[in-house]
Amino acid sequence: GNRLYTQQGYYSPNYYCLSAATGQFVWGVQLGEAGISPVVHQAGVLLLNTESCTLYAIDAKTGELLWSKWLAGTIYSTPSADDNSVYAVYDNGGTNPLDNEESYVLASFDLRTGKLNWMNWIDKEVIACPVVEGGEVHVASHSGNYYVFDKKTGERTLDSKDIHAVSSPTITATE
């Protein structure tokens, strides 16, 4: 739509929309904190994390804050999205029943309201964003475990310790 979305700088909580053709100011929003992550644009919604780990959803056309959620003390991955949901990995606090260590989760939130759709455990933090393909969400953790979840229900359909992947996968239509 001929728009450029950008932050003022790492140490600023300001986020702007400019005309890509002229550089003219369209809208701006001041978030609750600085350290803005790369931004995901999906179905007219901008999604971003901040350094203190709040996930924000902003209407891309108007700059209106749709919702925000504080997720954790640190988040190393950018959220992912499809036309209905946002997928984020974060430390949920407490103890993870998979390994009795920190409790990392993959969670799905409604794109427009932020309502929690589902949450499921993974064993460690991730450094790359979840990958959404078809009806699945793919995640690789720091420990090299590779997970596949049903994107509607959150059911874990694959948990492989044999792949040893730590980055987001690339998924193709053919092998």
ChimeraX attribute file (.defattr): number of C-alpha atoms within 10 A of each C-alpha:
attribute: neighborCount
match mode: 1-to-1
recipient: residues
	/A:1	7
	/A:2	8
	/A:3	17
	/A:4	15
	/A:5	17
	/A:6	15
	/A:7	21
	/A:8	13
	/A:9	12
	/A:10	13
	/A:11	12
	/A:12	15
	/A:13	18
	/A:14	19
	/A:15	18
	/A:16	16
	/A:17	21
	/A:18	17
	/A:19	15
	/A:20	13
	/A:21	9
	/A:22	9
	/A:23	11
	/A:24	12
	/A:25	13
	/A:26	15
	/A:27	16
	/A:28	18
	/A:29	16
	/A:30	13
	/A:31	16
	/A:32	13
	/A:33	16
	/A:34	21
	/A:35	17
	/A:36	26
	/A:37	20
	/A:38	15
	/A:39	19
	/A:40	16
	/A:41	18
	/A:42	17
	/A:43	13
	/A:44	15
	/A:45	23
	/A:46	21
	/A:47	25
	/A:48	21
	/A:49	29
	/A:50	22
	/A:51	19
	/A:52	17
	/A:53	22
	/A:54	20
	/A:55	24
	/A:56	22
	/A:57	26
	/A:58	20
	/A:59	17
	/A:60	20
	/A:61	14
	/A:62	13
	/A:63	18
	/A:64	14
	/A:65	16
	/A:66	15
	/A:67	16
	/A:68	18
	/A:69	13
	/A:70	12
	/A:71	18
	/A:72	17
	/A:73	13
	/A:74	15
	/A:75	23
	/A:76	16
	/A:77	18
	/A:78	22
	/A:79	25
	/A:80	23
	/A:81	25
	/A:82	17
	/A:83	12
	/A:84	13
	/A:85	22
	/A:86	26
	/A:87	24
	/A:88	23
	/A:89	31
	/A:90	24
	/A:91	21
	/A:92	18
	/A:93	14
	/A:94	11
	/A:95	13
	/A:96	18
	/A:97	12
	/A:98	13
	/A:99	11
	/A:100	10
	/A:101	13
	/A:102	18
	/A:103	21
	/A:104	25
	/A:105	21
	/A:106	24
	/A:107	21
	/A:108	27
	/A:109	18
	/A:110	17
	/A:111	25
	/A:112	18
	/A:113	12
	/A:114	18
	/A:115	14
	/A:116	13
	/A:117	17
	/A:118	16
	/A:119	19
	/A:120	16
	/A:121	20
	/A:122	27
	/A:123	24
	/A:124	23
	/A:125	24
	/A:126	28
	/A:127	18
	/A:128	20
	/A:129	21
	/A:130	26
	/A:131	21
	/A:132	20
	/A:133	14
	/A:134	9
	/A:135	11
	/A:136	19
	/A:137	23
	/A:138	22
	/A:139	28
	/A:140	30
	/A:141	23
	/A:142	16
	/A:143	14
	/A:144	19
	/A:145	21
	/A:146	24
	/A:147	23
	/A:148	21
	/A:149	20
	/A:150	16
	/A:151	22
	/A:152	14
	/A:153	14
	/A:154	19
	/A:155	14
	/A:156	17
	/A:157	12
	/A:158	13
	/A:159	16
	/A:160	14
	/A:161	14
	/A:162	9
	/A:163	12
	/A:164	14
	/A:165	17
	/A:166	18
	/A:167	17
	/A:168	17
	/A:169	15
	/A:170	8
	/A:171	11
	/A:172	7
	/A:173	5
	/A:174	4
	/A:175	4
